[in-house]
Amino acid sequence: MVTLEQLEKLRAPFAKELRIVLGTLFVATAACMAVTLSDMVDHNLTSATGNFGLFCVLERVYLIAPRTLAITRGGSPRWIQAETEYLMEHFPWYDIVGKFGWVCLMISVTLQLIAVSGAD
């Protein structure tokens, strides 16, 4: 079992990069959810479904960002393993969220294509 303190020690050399990546992804997910809610208020459920799907995909990316950084920056095998263990232990549903997001995106695109073809 990996503790957050152990992870912080392993992440220390790349703490600034990780903060930038996580901050950017946080803003992107927040903006995506804001657009989703705006579409729901406007009763545009097709677009809201797609935006919610994008939110789910971005949430998955947000959750795996530390592990991705460990891999891409040539982190030690211990760091990569620790990130993987932490992810699986605390967020075992992360992959399901991403897949659900892609399903929502495909449903949204399909519904929008049906609406466009029906308008002719």
C-alpha positions as CSV (number, residue, x, y, z in Angstrom):
1,M,0.0,0.0,0.0
2,V,1.4,3.4,-1.1
3,T,0.8,6.4,1.1
4,L,0.4,9.9,-0.1
5,E,3.5,10.9,1.8
6,Q,5.6,8.3,-0.2
7,L,4.1,9.6,-3.4
8,E,4.9,13.2,-2.6
9,K,8.6,12.2,-2.0
10,L,8.7,10.4,-5.4
11,R,6.9,13.3,-7.2
12,A,9.1,16.0,-5.6
13,P,11.5,16.5,-8.5
14,F,8.6,17.1,-10.8
15,A,6.2,18.8,-8.4
16,K,6.0,22.1,-10.4
17,E,5.2,20.3,-13.7
18,L,2.6,18.2,-12.0
19,R,0.9,21.2,-10.5
20,I,0.8,22.9,-13.9
21,V,-0.6,19.8,-15.6
22,L,-3.2,19.1,-12.9
23,G,-4.2,22.8,-12.7
24,T,-4.7,23.0,-16.4
25,L,-6.8,19.8,-16.4
26,F,-8.8,21.0,-13.5
27,V,-9.7,24.2,-15.3
28,A,-10.6,22.2,-18.5
29,T,-12.8,19.8,-16.6
30,A,-14.5,22.7,-14.7
31,A,-15.1,24.5,-18.0
32,C,-16.5,21.4,-19.6
33,M,-18.9,20.8,-16.7
34,A,-20.0,24.5,-16.9
35,V,-20.8,24.1,-20.6
36,T,-22.6,20.9,-19.9
37,L,-24.8,22.6,-17.3
38,S,-25.4,25.5,-19.5
39,D,-26.6,23.2,-22.3
40,M,-28.9,21.5,-19.8
41,V,-30.4,24.8,-18.8
42,D,-31.0,25.6,-22.5
43,H,-32.6,22.2,-22.9
44,N,-30.0,21.1,-25.4
45,L,-29.6,17.6,-24.1
46,T,-27.8,16.3,-27.1
47,S,-25.0,18.7,-26.7
48,A,-25.0,18.3,-23.0
49,T,-24.5,14.6,-23.4
50,G,-21.5,15.2,-25.5
51,N,-20.0,17.7,-23.2
52,F,-20.6,15.4,-20.2
53,G,-18.8,12.7,-22.1
54,L,-15.9,15.0,-22.7
55,F,-16.0,15.9,-19.0
56,C,-15.7,12.2,-18.1
57,V,-12.8,11.6,-20.5
58,L,-11.0,14.7,-19.1
59,E,-11.7,13.4,-15.6
60,R,-9.9,10.1,-16.5
61,V,-7.0,12.1,-17.9
62,Y,-6.9,14.1,-14.7
63,L,-6.7,11.0,-12.6
64,I,-3.9,9.3,-14.6
65,A,-1.9,12.5,-15.1
66,P,0.6,11.8,-12.3
67,R,1.2,8.3,-13.6
68,T,1.6,9.6,-17.2
69,L,4.1,12.2,-16.0
70,A,6.1,9.5,-14.2
71,I,6.3,7.4,-17.4
72,T,7.0,10.3,-19.8
73,R,9.6,12.0,-17.6
74,G,11.6,8.8,-17.2
75,G,10.7,8.3,-13.5
76,S,12.0,5.4,-11.5
77,P,10.2,2.1,-11.8
78,R,9.3,2.5,-8.1
79,W,7.6,5.8,-8.8
80,I,5.7,4.4,-11.8
81,Q,4.6,1.4,-9.7
82,A,3.6,3.6,-6.8
83,E,1.5,5.9,-9.0
84,T,-0.2,2.8,-10.5
85,E,-0.9,1.3,-7.1
86,Y,-2.3,4.6,-5.7
87,L,-4.5,5.0,-8.8
88,M,-5.9,1.4,-8.5
89,E,-6.3,1.7,-4.8
90,H,-8.1,5.0,-4.6
91,F,-9.7,5.3,-8.0
92,P,-10.5,1.8,-9.2
93,W,-13.3,3.2,-11.3
94,Y,-11.1,5.6,-13.4
95,D,-11.2,3.5,-16.5
96,I,-15.0,3.0,-16.4
97,V,-15.4,6.8,-16.3
98,G,-13.3,7.2,-19.4
99,K,-15.2,4.5,-21.3
100,F,-18.5,6.0,-20.2
101,G,-17.4,9.4,-21.5
102,W,-16.6,7.9,-24.9
103,V,-20.0,6.3,-25.0
104,C,-21.7,9.6,-24.2
105,L,-19.7,11.3,-26.9
106,M,-20.7,8.7,-29.5
107,I,-24.4,8.9,-28.5
108,S,-24.2,12.7,-28.8
109,V,-22.7,12.6,-32.2
110,T,-25.2,10.0,-33.4
111,L,-28.1,12.0,-32.1
112,Q,-26.8,15.2,-33.7
113,L,-26.3,13.4,-37.0
114,I,-29.9,12.1,-36.8
115,A,-31.2,15.6,-36.1
116,V,-29.3,17.1,-39.0
117,S,-30.4,14.4,-41.5
118,G,-34.0,14.7,-40.2
119,A,-33.9,18.5,-40.8
120,D,-33.5,18.2,-44.5
